[in-house]
Amino acid sequence: MTPKKILGLVGSPRRLGNCEVFIKEVSRNVNVEHTLRLIRMPSLSIMPCRGCYRCILDQTCPHKDDVDFLLAQVAEADAVIMATPVYFLGANSIFKAVLDRGFLFYPYLSRTFGKPCVLATIFGIEDRVGTASQTMMNLASWWGLRIRAHAYLKASIPGEILSTPDNLRIMGRCALIHYYRRTSL
């Protein structure tokens, strides 16, 4: 049997930050043979949409950036794990920049629709998550992904995500439900 391909979209620019650790910990606990490919979203070049509508007129987008690369990776994956830190009431802006280019998603939907997805919103201050979760859910939905879980984890200092039993339990549950059913954690 061919190993499943899990794509991890890391929303933090920090190497081994809480977003990356979350994705790796969920992957480590998935009980299906798989490979994990990480993409550090802030390292991608994603230009802002110009609103020219060439994309909906069957013309080529004028931007030559990493959107097609990213969409191809999502299409090739069997499942996706996305994690973002909360930066002043929102997700890392790279996710919104990708979402703004939404008309480019349509050619990929037949290859992304229904794939399982786990989302994580990682915050430092309770009740200050703002629009971060909504941005992540919108992006996953527009990609046609089936959101299996959306975890909210308190962790601001690098590595803090591993320091509480609640966070460890949530990451373990995300791995178990990744291929099974939707839940909110």
C-alpha positions, -999 to +999 in steps of 0.1 A: +000+000+000+013+034-009+019+058+020-006+086+023+007+121+017+000+146+044+008+183+037+015+206+066+011+243+061+030+261+087+017+296+093+046+308+115+079+321+102+096+305+133+114+273+126+103+247+152+077+272+165+044+260+179+027+258+145+054+235+131+055+214+164+017+210+162+018+197+127+047+173+134+030+161+166-003+154+149+015+136+120+036+116+145+003+103+160-015+095+128-019+057+127-019+055+089+014+050+070+022+084+056+048+110+046+047+146+058+056+175+036+060+209+053+055+242+036+064+273+056+038+297+043+056+329+051+085+318+029+062+317-002+060+346-025+023+354-028+014+387-045-018+406-036-047+402-060-050+431-084-087+426-091-081+424-128-104+393-132-082+377-158-085+345-138-123+344-144-120+353-181-099+322-188-067+343-190-035+338-171-030+356-138-004+384-143+014+374-111+042+349-114+044+338-078+039+306-056+001+303-057+001+276-084+029+257-066+009+258-033-024+247-050-006+219-068+008+207-034-027+207-019-040+188-049-013+161-046-018+156-009-042+131+006-048+152+037-038+187+050-029+201+084-028+239+087-016+258+117-014+296+123-003+317+151-026+346+161-010+379+153-030+408+167-064+393+163-057+375+130-040+346+113-006+352+096-014+375+067-001+349+042-033+329+046-054+360+037-032+367+007-038+332-006-075+335+001-077+368-019-065+348-049-095+325-046-107+325-082-075+305-090-087+277-068-115+265-092-093+245-116-080+225-086-113+218-068-119+184-085-086+173-070-090+188-035-126+184-027-134+163+003-098+157+014-095+157+052-081+187+070-071+196+105-068+233+115-050+248+144-053+283+158-025+289+183-028+320+205-011+336+234-040+356+250-073+340+256-103+358+240-080+375+216-082+351+186-101+376+165-106+365+129-078+340+128-100+309+130-125+323+104-096+329+080-084+293+084-119+279+080-126+300+049-094+290+032-100+253+039-136+255+027-127+274-005-102+247-012-130+222-008-113+204+021-134+185+047-125+201+081-122+172+105-111+193+135-102+228+145-080+230+175-075+261+196-043+259+216-028+284+240+010+287+234+030+318+227+066+309+236+084+285+212+078+249+224+052+259+249+026+239+229+042+207+243+042+219+279+005+213+289-014+180+291-044+197+275-024+206+243-009+171+241-043+156+244-058+178+217-029+170+193-034+133+199-071+136+193-065+156+161-044+127+148-070+101+157-098+119+140-078+132+110-094+105+088-126+098+107-150+125+118-154+162+123-151+177+157-142+210+174-115+208+201 
